[in-house]
Amino acid sequence: MLSTVLNATDCTKRWTICPLIASTYVTDIHIFESITEIPVLQWKSIVPADCFFMSYDYLHNLETSETNRLEMKLRYATFVKGNKTVAAAVFQIVHINGSQNFRVREIVAPQGQTLSVTQHAKNWAAKRVNNLHFTMLLCGNAYITGEHGFVYNKTELSNTEAFDLLDNAIRQIMDTEAQANRPIHAVLVKDFEPQHLQSARRLACCSFNEVVAQPNMVLPHANRWANFDDYLSTLSAKYRTRAKSVFKKAKVLERRVLSVEEISEQQNEIYRLYRQVCEHSEVSIAYCTPQYFAEQKQKMPNEFQLIGYYLQDTLVGFISLFNTPTYLEAHFVGYEYELNKQYAIYNNILYDIVRTGIENKSPKINFGRTATEIKSTVGAEPIWQNSFMRHRTWWFNKILGRLVDTLRPDDWIQRHPFKEEV
């Protein structure tokens, strides 16, 4: 365990920009460096069974593989009232290195035209973001879109109590890291779904800025279809014709569900395709390692799947997936950009995600962020998941909200491929 127990009634000012909120909650906060330091039954007593990416097994697998090779470190918090665990949190410490993680593209004026004041402001913000270098404490999962960082017992804790305690845990971790000469410069509490957002806005009282990112694209009720042909039959004529055209372009591609041995043999090529896609994304909080895919398949053979797409025995694309008890999670993807238009690789990947979700009888499919409009062409709908960010430098934290606000995602068109909404 990283530090001694902090009783939440011990209210001292820890951070100059945000004094610790006075509290009367008699709840002990315990911080750990490893999930193995927490009794399995204690963790499971507070983390619901359907929270796959906060499950003990998943976190143990991630901790014993990726973090041994990355600078990313995991931290855990349990919140105990009396003898009862009433909340739990998962943190990752990641290093942000400017344009390696942020690739916000500057706006270029068409020939003969000039940029507007708003466009100049966006370019100014883009330059600042692309040049940022700092260490960040993230509550959640840098690899997965969604609310995978904090759970609490709503019978035992009010929303206000819960988020005040979360902020106290954040401060304790920051103090410990600072004492070890590993200062943390910023905090991100990520991806609150609409039904939890109002409660999470308590973090604004702790100087957090609300951050709006691209939505998570979700196909609800994927188990409504008996098979993929049933799904295709519900598409309107326009989108059914479009799907057939996409399939025709990929007719020469071979689709293979890869074994752990096959993934290991091709891990360098898989990783190259993955990084190629990352380089086209505006934000990548953290990168996985080449060994990641094979290890996930080895450690979670039933939950993790990787589908490869081959052109004359050459891997030209892949999609990785997590099949959780409550949804199918589309994970890391990679493909050859130069071949994508000719063979519609990415479009076929999207349809295969739908196909896999239907075959697995998944209640819903999470497609993740980015490429929102094209994901909507297969039926995905936007779920906005806002995050909260705070920087330790008071003046930078003051402008952080405005800085991020200038980089809000551009408008896009939500497509409606079905004959009727079901």
C-alpha positions in Angstrom: 0.0 0.0 0.0 1.4 3.4 -1.0 0.5 5.4 2.1 -1.2 5.3 5.5 -4.9 5.5 5.8 -6.3 9.0 5.3 -9.4 9.7 7.3 -11.7 12.0 5.3 -12.3 14.2 8.3 -8.6 15.3 8.2 -9.1 18.4 6.1 -6.0 20.3 5.3 -5.3 22.4 2.3 -3.3 20.2 -0.1 -3.3 22.1 -3.4 -3.2 25.9 -3.7 -5.7 26.1 -6.5 -8.3 24.1 -4.7 -8.6 23.8 -0.9 -9.8 20.5 0.3 -13.6 20.7 0.9 -14.6 20.5 4.5 -15.9 17.1 5.2 -17.7 15.2 7.9 -17.5 11.8 6.2 -15.9 9.2 8.4 -14.6 7.2 5.5 -11.0 5.8 5.3 -9.2 6.1 2.0 -6.6 3.4 1.2 -4.2 3.8 -1.8 -2.5 0.8 -3.4 0.2 0.3 -6.0 -1.1 -3.2 -7.1 -4.4 -4.8 -7.4 -2.9 -7.9 -5.7 -2.7 -5.8 -2.5 -6.5 -5.7 -2.3 -8.4 -8.8 -1.2 -10.3 -10.2 -4.2 -13.6 -10.5 -2.3 -13.3 -6.9 -1.1 -12.8 -5.6 -4.6 -15.7 -7.7 -5.9 -17.9 -6.5 -3.1 -18.0 -3.0 -4.5 -17.3 -3.4 -8.3 -20.4 -4.7 -10.1 -20.0 -7.9 -12.1 -20.8 -6.1 -15.3 -18.0 -3.6 -14.9 -15.6 -5.7 -17.0 -12.9 -3.1 -17.3 -12.8 -2.5 -13.6 -12.9 -6.3 -12.8 -10.1 -7.8 -10.7 -9.0 -10.2 -13.5 -8.9 -7.6 -16.2 -6.9 -5.1 -14.1 -4.5 -7.9 -12.9 -3.9 -8.9 -16.5 -3.2 -5.3 -17.6 -1.0 -4.6 -14.6 1.2 -7.7 -15.0 1.7 -7.2 -18.8 1.5 -3.6 -20.1 2.7 -1.6 -17.1 5.9 -3.7 -16.9 6.9 -2.3 -20.2 5.4 1.1 -20.2 6.0 4.2 -18.1 2.3 4.0 -17.3 1.6 3.0 -13.7 -1.6 1.9 -12.1 -2.9 3.0 -8.7 -6.1 1.9 -6.9 -8.2 3.4 -4.1 -10.7 1.7 -1.8 -13.0 3.8 0.4 -14.1 2.1 3.7 -16.8 3.2 6.1 -16.6 1.1 9.2 -16.0 -2.4 8.0 -17.7 -1.9 4.6 -16.1 -0.9 1.3 -18.3 1.8 -0.1 -16.4 2.9 -3.2 -13.4 2.0 -5.4 -11.3 3.9 -8.0 -8.8 2.9 -10.6 -6.0 5.4 -11.7 -3.3 5.4 -14.4 -0.3 7.7 -14.3 0.7 8.5 -17.9 3.2 10.8 -19.5 2.0 13.1 -22.2 4.6 14.2 -24.8 3.2 16.9 -26.9 2.6 16.0 -30.5 3.2 12.3 -29.8 -0.1 12.2 -28.0 -1.8 15.3 -29.5 -2.0 15.9 -33.2 -4.6 18.7 -33.4 -4.4 19.9 -36.9 -4.2 23.6 -37.7 -6.7 25.1 -40.0 -5.3 26.3 -43.4 -7.2 29.0 -45.2 -8.1 28.2 -48.9 -6.1 30.1 -51.5 -7.2 33.7 -51.7 -9.0 33.6 -48.4 -8.1 34.5 -44.8 -8.9 32.8 -41.5 -11.6 34.1 -39.2 -10.9 35.2 -35.7 -12.4 32.0 -34.4 -10.2 29.9 -36.7 -7.1 31.9 -35.6 -8.1 31.1 -32.0 -8.4 27.4 -32.8 -4.9 27.4 -34.4 -3.5 29.2 -31.4 -5.0 26.5 -29.1 -3.8 23.7 -31.4 -0.2 24.9 -31.2 -0.4 25.1 -27.4 -1.9 21.6 -27.0 0.5 20.0 -29.5 3.4 21.4 -27.4 2.2 20.2 -24.0 4.5 18.0 -22.0 3.3 16.8 -18.6 2.5 13.8 -16.3 -1.2 13.1 -15.9 -3.2 11.1 -13.3 -6.1 9.6 -15.1 -9.1 8.2 -13.3 -10.4 5.6 -15.7 -8.7 3.6 -18.6 -6.5 5.3 -21.2 -7.1 2.3 -23.6 -10.9 2.1 -23.4 -13.6 4.7 -24.0 -16.1 4.8 -21.1 -16.8 5.1 -17.4 -14.2 2.7 -16.0 -12.6 4.6 -13.1 -15.0 5.1 -10.2 -17.8 3.2 -8.6 -19.6 3.8 -5.3 -22.5 2.5 -3.2 -25.3 5.1 -3.5 -27.0 3.8 -0.4 -23.9 4.5 1.7 -22.7 7.7 0.0 -24.4 10.6 -1.5 -23.2 11.9 -4.8 -21.5 14.9 -3.1 -19.8 12.6 -0.6 -18.6 10.2 -3.2 -16.9 12.9 -5.5 -15.4 14.8 -2.5 -13.9 11.5 -1.4 -12.6 10.8 -4.9 -10.9 14.3 -4.9 -9.3 13.5 -1.6 -7.9 10.2 -3.0 -6.5 12.1 -6.0 -4.8 14.6 -3.6 -3.3 11.7 -1.6 -1.9 10.1 -4.7 -0.4 13.4 -5.9 1.2 14.1 -2.5 2.8 10.6 -2.4 4.1 11.0 -6.0 5.5 14.4 -5.3 7.3 13.1 -2.2 8.9 10.5 -4.4 10.0 13.2 -6.9 7.5 12.1 -9.5 5.3 15.2 -9.7 1.9 15.0 -11.4 0.9 18.1 -13.3 -2.7 17.4 -14.4 -5.7 15.1 -13.5 -8.3 13.7 -15.9 -11.4 12.0 -14.6 -12.9 10.6 -17.7 -16.0 9.7 -19.6 -19.1 10.1 -17.5 -22.3 9.0 -19.2 -25.3 11.4 -19.4 -27.1 9.8 -16.4 -24.1 10.3 -14.1 -22.9 13.6 -15.5 -24.8 15.9 -13.1 -23.4 14.0 -10.1 -19.9 14.2 -11.5 -20.2 18.0 -11.9 -19.5 18.1 -8.2 -15.8 18.0 -9.4 -16.3 21.6 -10.6 -16.2 22.6 -6.9 -12.7 21.2 -6.9 -11.5 23.4 -9.8 -12.0 20.8 -12.5 -12.9 21.9 -16.0 -15.6 20.0 -17.9 -14.2 18.6 -21.2 -16.4 17.7 -24.1 -14.9 15.2 -26.5 -16.3 13.2 -29.5 -19.1 10.9 -28.4 -18.9 7.2 -28.0 -20.7 5.6 -30.8 -23.1 2.8 -29.7 -25.4 0.4 -31.4 -28.1 -0.5 -28.9 -30.1 -3.7 -28.7 -27.8 -5.6 -31.1 -29.4 -8.8 -29.9 -32.6 -7.8 -31.5 -31.4 -9.5 -34.7 -31.2 -13.3 -35.1 -28.3 -13.1 -37.6 -26.4 -10.7 -39.8 -28.8 -11.2 -42.8 -31.6 -10.2 -40.4 -29.7 -7.0 -39.7 -29.2 -6.2 -43.4 -32.9 -6.7 -44.0 -33.7 -3.8 -41.6 -31.5 -1.3 -43.6 -33.1 1.1 -46.0 -32.6 0.4 -49.7 -29.9 3.1 -49.8 -27.8 1.6 -47.0 -28.4 -2.0 -48.1 -27.0 -1.1 -51.5 -24.1 0.7 -49.9 -23.3 -2.4 -47.7 -23.4 -4.7 -50.8 -20.9 -2.3 -52.5 -18.6 -2.4 -49.5 -18.7 -6.3 -49.4 -18.0 -6.4 -53.2 -14.9 -4.3 -52.8 -13.5 -6.6 -50.1 -14.4 -9.9 -52.0 -10.7 -10.6 -52.5 -9.8 -10.1 -48.8 -9.6 -13.1 -46.6 -11.1 -12.7 -43.1 -9.4 -14.8 -40.3 -10.1 -15.0 -36.6 -6.5 -15.3 -35.2 -5.2 -17.6 -32.5 -2.7 -16.5 -29.9 0.0 -18.1 -31.9 -0.9 -16.3 -35.1 -1.1 -13.0 -33.2 2.3 -13.6 -31.7 3.8 -14.4 -35.1 2.5 -11.2 -36.7 2.7 -8.9 -33.7 5.1 -6.5 -35.4 2.8 -6.1 -38.4 -0.3 -5.8 -36.3 1.5 -3.1 -34.2 2.6 -1.2 -37.4 -1.0 -1.0 -38.6 -2.2 0.0 -35.2 0.3 2.9 -34.9 -0.6 4.0 -38.5 -4.2 4.6 -37.4 -3.0 6.3 -34.2 -1.0 8.8 -36.3 -4.2 9.8 -38.0 -6.1 10.4 -34.7 -6.1 13.8 -33.0 -5.6 12.4 -29.5 -3.9 9.2 -28.2 -3.6 9.4 -24.4 -1.5 6.2 -24.3 -0.1 3.6 -26.7 -0.1 -0.1 -26.1 3.0 -2.2 -26.8 3.5 -4.8 -29.6 3.1 -7.7 -27.2 -0.3 -6.4 -25.9 -2.5 -8.1 -28.4 -1.1 -11.6 -28.0 -1.1 -11.3 -24.2 -4.7 -10.2 -24.1 -5.6 -13.3 -26.2 -3.5 -15.5 -24.0 -4.8 -14.2 -20.7 -8.5 -13.7 -21.8 -9.0 -16.2 -24.6 -12.8 -16.1 -24.4 -13.2 -12.4 -24.0 -10.6 -11.1 -26.4 -10.8 -11.6 -30.2 -8.7 -10.3 -33.1 -9.9 -10.5 -36.7 -7.3 -10.1 -39.5 -7.9 -9.1 -43.1 -5.5 -10.5 -45.7 -4.8 -9.6 -49.3 -2.8 -12.5 -50.9 -1.6 -13.7 -47.4 -0.5 -10.1 -46.5 -2.2 -8.6 -43.4 -3.8 -5.3 -44.5 -6.1 -4.7 -41.5 -7.4 -6.0 -38.2 -9.9 -5.3 -35.5 -9.6 -6.3 -31.8 -12.7 -6.8 -29.7 -13.6 -7.5 -26.1 -16.8 -9.5 -25.5 -18.0 -8.5 -22.1 -21.2 -9.9 -20.3 -23.2 -6.8 -21.2 -21.7 -5.5 -24.5 -19.2 -6.0 -27.3 -16.3 -3.4 -27.1 -14.6 -2.6 -30.4 -11.0 -2.1 -29.3 -7.8 -1.2 -31.2 -7.9 -1.2 -35.0 -5.4 -1.0 -37.8 -5.4 -1.0 -41.6 -3.4 0.1 -44.6 -4.6 3.6 -45.5 -3.3 3.4 -49.1 -5.4 0.3 -49.7 -8.5 1.3 -47.7 -10.4 3.1 -50.5 -9.9 0.3 -53.0 -10.9 -2.5 -50.7 -13.1 -0.6 -48.2 -11.2 -2.2 -45.4 -12.5 0.0 -42.6 -16.1 -0.2 -43.8 -15.9 -3.9 -43.8 -14.4 -3.9 -40.3 -17.4 -1.9 -39.1 -19.8 -4.4 -40.6 -17.8 -7.2 -39.0 -18.1 -5.6 -35.6 -21.9 -5.7 -36.1 -21.8 -9.3 -37.3 -19.7 -10.3 -34.3 -22.0 -8.6 -31.8 -25.1 -10.3 -33.3 -23.3 -13.7 -33.3 -22.4 -13.1 -29.6 -26.0 -12.0 -28.8 -24.5 -8.8 -27.3 -27.1 -6.4 -25.8 -25.2 -3.5 -27.3 -22.0 -2.7 -29.3 -19.6 0.1 -28.3 -17.7 1.4 -31.4 -15.7 4.0 -29.4 -14.8 7.5 -30.5 -13.5 8.9 -33.8 -15.0 8.4 -37.3 -18.4 9.2 -35.8 -20.2 9.8 -39.1 -19.1 6.6 -40.8 -19.9 4.6 -37.7 -23.4 6.0 -37.8 -23.9 4.5 -41.3 -24.0 1.1 -39.7 -26.5 2.2 -37.1 -24.3 3.5 -34.2 -25.7 6.4 -32.2 -23.8 9.0 -30.2 -23.5 8.8 -26.4 -21.9 12.0 -25.1 -19.4 11.2 -22.3 -17.9 14.3 -20.7 -14.7 14.3 -18.7 -13.2 16.6 -16.0 -9.7 18.0 -16.1 -7.6 20.0 -13.8 -4.0 21.4 -14.0 -1.9 22.0 -10.9 -0.8 25.5 -12.1 -3.6 27.8 -11.1 -3.2 30.3 -14.0 -3.1 27.5 -16.6 -6.0 25.8 -15.0 -7.9 29.1 -15.3 -7.5 29.1 -19.1 -7.7 25.3 -19.5 -11.5 25.3 -20.0 -11.4 27.9 -22.7 -8.4 26.3 -24.4 -10.2 22.9 -24.6 -13.4 24.6 -25.6 -11.8 26.0 -28.8 -10.9 22.5 -29.8 -14.5 21.1 -29.5 -15.1 18.5 -32.2 -16.5 19.8 -35.5 -20.1 19.2 -36.4 -20.9 16.0 -38.3 -24.0 14.4 -39.8 -25.7 11.6 -37.9 -26.8 9.0 -40.5 -30.0 6.9 -40.1 -29.5 3.6 -42.0 -32.6 1.7 -40.8 -36.0 1.6 -42.5 -37.4 2.8 -39.2 -36.0 3.4 -35.7 -36.4 0.3 -33.6 
